């Protein structure tokens, strides 16, 4: 019996713990690193805002993908399909989603948060779903309209032909000398 060779690239992660460590490191790096004084307290500027060695950054799906060593967010989404990693990656994406969702309530971040939620997470793109539903309804309406027009046209033509036949029958009953049957074809 022949042995089947493994084809393709080996998996990027062998177990869940390995990927979970990198996920936690990514979210920790998003928190930033504040500048601390000699007593270990955060240094603030003249406006009372903390000074940063490394400024905090928002967690994103693309940032998560890059931190895990993927080339783009679609690679991460594909990796999410592996049954042993589905819960871990879904939970990490939920953390990103939670951050974006919380930004919906502040003035500066709401547009970016809406964009991220609509494009990275299921259930947030209601306008596309509504558009598809509306298009479907429009197509159904158009179909009904065309069908009713066909029925109306056929009824109109039928009625017109009946009138032509009645006129022809009248002519045949009472012939007129200056009329020819070809006048009615």
Helices and strands as residue ranges (DSSP letters): H 16-30, E 33-34, E 52-54, H 61-67, H 73-79, H 86-103, H 110-120, H 126-173, G 181-184
